[in-house]
Amino acid sequence: MSFKVKVAPSGHEFTVEPHEVILEAAERQGIVLPYGCRNGLCGSCAGNLLSGEVSYPAGIQESFDDQPEGHCLTCQATPASDIEIRIHEVESAQQVEVRQLNCLVARKERLAHDVVRLFLTPPATDRLQYLAGQYLDFILEDGRRRAFSIANAPHDDAAIELHIRHVPGGEFTDFVFDEMKEGDNQQIEAPLGGFYLREESARPLILMAGGTGFAPLKSIIEHAFHIGVQRPIHLFWGARAERDIYLPDLPRQWLREHENFQYTPVLSEPDAGWQGRTGWVHDAVLADYPNLTMFDLYMSGPPVMVFAGKTAFTTAGLRPENMYSDVFEWAKDNPQKP
């Protein structure tokens, strides 16, 4: 049977299904609890059990017998009754610990003529906690940094997914495309940035991507589906030509599976025979939504797209506090941090 969990001091409540651990149930219902390794070793997920009982997997129960009384590791514990637990909830990007990790390049695959997808796996004793939409920095050997958005949702964190576009003459992307191999090590710092889904809002969502600006919006969309967001979600994806819409089947899958999702690809240099929308992607948004007063809008991509969108959407009534953006500066290195 399922059990209820009450979180102190917030008073939030959620349900844990049979054989589901507390951390996963909380994530599924939009409550973000702290964690580190997800295997019970680091203690980052620990809370104080105020009432009720929990159990741990039989094979590792003995390793938790020496924990202090009332100590509850949410990444491993399954409720044996209704419980109340005192634990700090993560409510903003500032509350997620920024860490440096040495990751393994687990998989590298070509998604388009100029886009590769990387999957990075952190050390076995670590997991990266982040909010849907945030990014990471690659730390290069000379101290320079390159920023890339995390493309997978936080609940699916066994590996970190990145979409990297090749910039002609770009030293780092030349290296990624031509020299980086599966099995290589790469140091990162993450999570970073204030671009993440505001889950407390009830306003309909408009998401606007340019090129690989799709990556953080993919994370946001998959997270929204995972936590059961029911408000309307409309993704606009702008690109030059049809071949630049990589992973084309994924939005179509979302359309089939989620009634509250809409998808509009927009091409600025359309192929012969293209039957879809054409022009600039922010113009397509305005054509469908001339009054943006009641919306939340997230946009991610090249600066020219984001800045044009900000001006146009503000004129259409979008409140600045309901507009969130992630600007991709492809040509620049991030400065070395002290």
N, C-alpha and C positions, 0 to 999 in steps of 0.2 A: 504494500500500500504506500501511497505518497504521504509525506509529512511536510508541515509548514516550518519555515525558518523565519524568526523575527530578528532583525539586526538592530542592536543598540549602538549608539544613541539615536540613530536616524528614525527608528520606528518602521523602516521598510520591511515588507514581508514578501516571501516568495515560496514556491512549492518545489520540493525535491521528489522526483520520481524514484521508484524502486531501483536500486543498484546505480543510482546517479550520485556523484560526489557533490558536495555543497558548492564548490567553486564553479563547476560547469553549469549547475542549475541556476546560480546567480547570473552568470554571463548570458545564459539563454533568455533570461527575463529582464535584461538591461540593467542589472546591478553590478557595478564594477568593484570587485574586491581585490586587494593586493595579492601578488604572487611573485615567485621567482623561478623555481626550477620545475614545478608541477610534479615532482616525485617525492616530496616530503623531506628533503634533505636540508634545504636552506633555511626553513622557518619563516620565510617572508610572508606566507599566507596565514600565519597563526593568529587566532583570536581566543578570547576567553569564553568558555561555555558557561553561561549563566544558569541555564536550566535545560533539562532533557538529557538524552543520551545519544552518543554516536558510536559507530563501529568503524574498524579499519579492515582492509583486505587481510584474509587469514595469513597469507604468506609473509606479511610485513608487520603484523600486529605486535610482535615482540619488540621491534625496534622503537615502538612508541610507548612501551610500558614505563620507561624511565622519564617521560615527560611530566612537567609539573601538573598538579591536579587542576582540572579545568582548562588545560591547554588543548586547543583544537586546531588541527592542521586541515584547512578547508579543501586543499587539493587532493586529500586522500580520504577524508572522513565522509561517511554516509550516515544520515540521521537514523536512529533506531526509535525515535519518537518525535513529536513536535519539540523544537528547541528554540532557545534564544541565545544569541551569540553577540559578544561585544567585539567589534572590529572596525578599523578605520576604512571607510569607503573612499574610492577614488572618484572625485567629482570634477576634476579639471586636469588639463595637461600639466599644470605646475605640480600636481600631486603624484605624478608618475616619475619614478626614479630614472634619471638619465645615466646610462652606463656605457662603458667601452667593453666590447666583446670581440674575441678572435673567432671568426666564423669560417666554416668550410663551404666552398662552392660545391654544392651537392649536385646541381643540375644546371645546364645551360642549353637553351633551345632558341631557335630562330622563329619569331612570330610573324615577321614581315621582312621586306627587303632591307629595312633600316632599323628594325627593333628586335632585340633579344630579351628573353626572360631568364632571369637568374633566380635560383633558389639557394639561399644561404641557410645553413643549419648552425645554430649556436652550440657551445659545448654541451655535453650530455647532462651536466649538472645545472644547466642554466636554461631559462626561457626568457624571451624579451616581452615584457608587458608594455602595451601601447594602446592608444586610442585610435579608432578607425579614422583614417585620413592623415595621420602623422607621417613623418619622414625620418630617414637616417642619413648620417654622413659616412661615406667611405673615408678612411684615414689613410692617406698615401704615405709612402716611405719617407718622403721629404717633408712631411707635416701638412701638406696641402690637403684640402678636403673637397669632396664632391657629394652633393646632396641628391638623394633619390627617394621618391615616395614609396611607402610600403603598400603593396597592392592586395594583400590578403587581409581578411578580417581578423580581429584579435582572438577570436575563439579558435581559429585555425592556425596556431602559432608554432607547430612543430618545425616549420621552415619559414623563412622570410622571403616573400616574393617581390621581385623588382622588375619593372619594365624599363629598359634602357634604349634610347634612340641613338643611333650613330650620327655624330656631328662631323661632317667632312673636315679633315684637318684637326679635329679635336684629339689632343694627345691621349686623354684618358679613355675616351670611347673607342679610339683606335686600339688601345690595349685590351679593352673588354672584348671587342669583336674578334681581334686577330690573335691575341696571346693568352688571355685568361682561359684556364682549363678547369674542368671538373676535377676536384681534389685539391685545388689551390686553397690557401688560407687568405682571408681578408679581414682586416680590423675595421670595426665600425663603432660609431657612437650613436646611441638612440635611447628612447624616442625623442624627437625634436618637433617643434612647431605647434602653433595654435589653431591649425586647420583640422578640425575633427567634428564629428556629428554631435549636434546639441540635442540630446535625446529627450530633454524635458519639454521641447516645443511641440505644439499640436498643429502647427501650420503646414500646409502642403509643401512638398520639397521639389525644387527645380535644380537639377544638376547639369552643369555645362562644362564639357571637356574639350580641350584642343590637343590633338595628337596623343602623346603618352600622358597627358593630363588625365586620361582615363584611369590611370593606376590608383590614385587615392580615392577616386569616386567609386571604383570597383570595391575597394575596402569598405567604404561607407555603405554602399548598397547591400553588400553581402552581410554586413553587420546588422543593418536595418531589418533585413529578412530574418536573420537569426533570432533577433529579440522580439520579433512579431510586430514591427511597426505597421500600422494600418493606414496611416495618412498617405495620400497620393504621392507618388514618386515619378517624376518625368526626367529622363536622361536625354540630353542633347549632346551629340558627339560630332564635333567639327573636324574635318580633315581635307586635304587637297583632293585626293582621288580615292576610289573605292579600295585600292590595295592598301591604303594607309589606315583603314579601319581593321586593325588586327583583332583577333579573337571575335570574329563577326557572329559566331553562333552563340556566344554567351549571352548577349542581351536578348536574343531571340528565345533562348531557354528561359530567361527571367520572365519574358512576356507570357510564355505558356504556363508558367508555374505560379505567377502572382498577379491577381486581378488589379491590384493597386499600382502596377508599374506600367509606364509608357516609355517608348524609345523612339527617338528621331535622329537618324544620321544626316549630316549636312555636308555637302561637298562644295568647296570653293572653285575647283577646277574639274568639273564632273566628266566622267568617262562617257563615251558615246553609248547611248542606250540606257544611261542611268535614269531611273524613273522616280527617284526620291527628291528630297529638298536640295536646293542649291543656294549658293551665296555665302554670306558670313553667318556663323552659328548664332551670334547674339541677335542678329536680325530675325532669325527663325524663332528664337525665344519670344521676342517682342510681338511677332505676328500671331503667335498662339496665345500670348498672355500680355495684352497691351496694358493691363492694370496689375501691377505687382504688389500692391499694398499689403495683401494678406499672405504673402509667401515667404519662405526661407529659400535663399538661393546660394548654392555652392558652385564655384567655378575654379577650374584648374587647367593651366596650360601656359602658352607663351605670353609674355607681357603685353603685346599689342592686343591680343584677344581679351585679356583680363581688364586692361585699362579702358578699352572701348566698351566693354560690358558694364563696368562700374558707372561710367558716365550715362550710358543709355538707360540702364536699369533704375538709377536714381531718378532720372527724369520721368520714368514710368511709375514712380511711386514706391519703389522698394526702399524700405527703411535701412539706413546704413548699419544698424545693429542686427539686421536680419540677413546681411550679405557677408559671405565668407569666401576668401580667395587664397589660392596657392599659386604663386607666380614662378614659372620655370625659367631660370636664367641659364640657358644651355652653355653659353660661351665662357662663363666666368668660373674660376675656382673660388671656393669659399676661403676666406682668409684663415691662416694658421691661428689656432687658439693658443693662448699662453698656457 
